[in-house]
Amino acid sequence: MSNLKTDAIVLSGFKYGDTSKIVSILSENSGKFSAIIKGARNTKSKMGGVFENMNHISVMFTKKENRDLQIISKAECISSFNGIKTDLDKLSVAYRMLELTSKSTYDYHASPDVYVLLREYLYGTDVCARNLELIFLKFQINLSVLLGIDPFGYRNFEGGNFVLNDRDRHLYFGRLKDEQIEFIGRLSESDFKQIECMDCQMNDIRMMQNSYETHFLQNSGKYGVSKSNQIFEELKKVN
C-alpha cells in the first residue's frame, strides 16, 4: 500500500449508489485505474464537479494492489476545458480521444507519454478555431506511434519523403489514395498552428480516420468499435 499524488485526466464515469460515483482515470504516474468517489454527487461535496469527464485534475489516493477500485482522498480540478464543453464539434473530437485512449490502454500500466499526448490534445482542441477533425486524425497518428503500432513503422525514406509500395499501402491503408497517404505524412510533422491552416476535404479526412480506426481494431487487443462518433453524429443532426 502506498500514498500517491498524480495529475490525471478523467476518461469516464457513472453513478454508483445514492451519492457516489465510479470513474476511470488516466494518470501520469500510475496509468489507468478506476476509483470510487464517495459522496461525489452530494450537493455539499467539494469533489462533485472535479470528476466530470475529460477534466484535467490532481489527485491523492492510497494505492492497494488487490483492490479494483481505489479510494481518492483529495482532488482538485486544474482545467475543465470550458472551450470544449460549450462546442459540440470540439466535444465530439474530445470524447473520441478519451474513448480511443481508454480502449487502447491497460489498467495500472504506466504510460506517461500517452497521458501527456491526451492532455496536450485536449488543451489544443480547447483553443482550436478550425480543422478539429484533422486534430483528431493527428491524435490517432501519434497514439499509434506511442503504442508501437504505427503503420508508418514499415515505411522507407527516399529524398526526405516516405514511400510505400503497393503491397504495404494495401496492407496498412486499405484503399487510400497516394495523395491521402502523402497528406498523412505531412500532417504527422505539423503542429497545431500549422494544422489550423491546412486544407483537406472532409471525405478525405473521414477516409483517413477510418483507416486508422481499422488499424487500431486490428492491432490492439482491447480496442473495440467507437461509440462516441456515432452518438455525436446523431446529436449534430438534431441540432
N, C-alpha and C positions, 0 to 999 in steps of 0.2 A: 504493500500500500504506500502511495506517495502523493504528496500535495503538489499540484502543478498549476501554473498560470500560463495562459497562452492566448494569442489572438486567434480569431476564428471567423468563419462565415457560416451562417445558418442556412443549411441546404433545404430543410423541410421540417414540418411539424404538424402534430394533430392533437386534438383534445384528449385528455385522459381523466376519468372520474369527473367530479363536480367542478373542481377548480384548477386541476393540474394540466400539464402539457408535456408531451414527449417530443423531443426534437432530435434531428440528425445534424451534426455539426462537423464541418471540415476545419480542423485546427492546424495551426502552423507547425506545432511541435509534436503532436500526438496522433496525427492522421485523422481519419473519420471515426466518429463514435456517436452513440446515442446517449441521451441524458433525460432524466425526468426533472421537470421544473415544478416543484411543489408549490401550489397556490398561485401559479403564474397568471391564471385567469381571474383571480380575485381583484376586485376594483382597487383595493388598497395596496396591492403588491407593487413593489418598486421594480420588479423584473418583468412585469407584464408585457410592456412594449419592446423590451430588449430582444426578445426571441422571435421577432417576426421574420418570415422567410427573407433571405438574402442579406439581412443586416450584418454589418461588419462589427464584431463585438470583441471584448476582452473578458475572459472567464477564469475563475479559480475553481478547481474541483479536486476531489480526492480520488485518485485512480485505483480501482480494485480490479485485478486481472480476471477474477472469476465472476464479475458482475456484468450483465448485459447492459444495464442502464446505470450510467454514472450519475452521481448527485453533485450538482453545481452549487457551491456555497456563496459565490459572489459573481456578479456580472455587470458590465456597463456597455452601452452602445457607443461605438466610435462613429459609425455612419449608418443611416437608414436609407440612403440613396433616394432622396425625395424626387430627384430628376427622373429617375426610372419609374417610380411608383405612381407618377402622375402622367405618364405617357404610355399608351397601350402598346405601341410599336417597340419601345425600349423594354417594357415589361415582358413582352413575348421573347425577345432576344435573351434577356437576363434569366428568365425561367428555363429556357432551353440550355443555357450554360450550366445552371445549377443541376438540372436533370442529367445532362451528359456527364458532368463531373461525378455525381453521386453514383451513377451506374457503372462508371469506369474505375472506381476506386474501392479498396477493401478496408474493412474496419481495422483500426489501430496500425495500419501500415503507414508509417511516417512518409509523407510526400510534400515536403516544404515547397518544392518547385511548382507542384500542381496548385497548392494553396496560393502562392504568390501570383501565378497565372490567373486564377479565378478572381482574386482581389483586384489585380491590375485591370482586367477586362470589365469588371463591374464599375470601377471608377471611370474607365474610359467611356463606357456606354452611358453613364450618368450625365456626362457633359457633351457627348457627341451630338452634332446637329444633323448629320445625314449619313447615308450608307451604313445603316445599322446591320443589314443583312451581311454586308461584307465583313463587318467586325465579327459577327458570329462565325463566318467561314474562316476567318483568320484564327479565331479561337479553336476551331476544330483542327486546323493545321498544326497549331502549336501544341495542343494537347496530345495529338497523335505522336509528335516528336518526343514529348516527355514520357509517354507510356511505352516507348520503344516499338511502336507500330507505324512509324512514318512511312507511307508508301514511297516517298522520295528517297528513302534509305537505299533504294535499289537503283538510283539514277547514276549516270555518268556525267561528267562535265566536259564540254568542248568549247573552247573560246570564251569561257566565262558563263556560258548558258547550259542549263541542264537539257539532256535529251533522253528520251525513252524510245526503245524500239517498239514495233507494233505489238509484240507479244506482251511486253511489260505494261504497255498502255492499256491493253485489253484486260490484263490480269488485275491491275490496280486502279484503273479509272474507267472501266467499262466502255461506254460509248462517248466519252468526252472527246471533243474536237481538239486539234492541235493548238488552236488559239486559246481554248479554255485551259488547257494544261499549261501553256505559256503564261497565262494570266495568274494561275495559282503560284507559279514560280515568282512572279513579280510581287504578288500580294504577300507572300511569305517573308519578303525582305522589307516590307513597308511598315511605318509606324502609324499611329492614329491620325495624325495630321495629314499624312500622305493618303491614307485610306479615304478620308473625307473628300479628297479631291479626285478620286478615281471615278471613271465612268464604266459601267457594266450593265447590261440588260438583265432584268430580273429573271427571265427564263434561264439565262446562262448561270446566274448565281444559284438558282434552285437546283440546276443540274449538278453543279459542283458540290453544293451542300449534300445532296442526295448520294453522291459518290462517296463522300466521307462518312455519311450515315451508314452506308452499306459496309464500308471498310471497318468501322468500329464494330458493327454487328458481327462481322466475320472474324475479327481478331481479338475481341475482348469477351472472355467467358461470362462476365456479369452483365454485359450490355444487352438491353432489350429495345423494343420499338419505342420511339419517342412519343409521349402523350402530350407534352406541353405544346408542341407546334400545332397539333390538331385542335386543342382547346382554344388557343388564341386565334386561330384562323376563323373559328366559329364566332368568337367574340367580335372580331373585326366585321364580320358580315352583319351582326346585329346592330353595330354602331354605324 
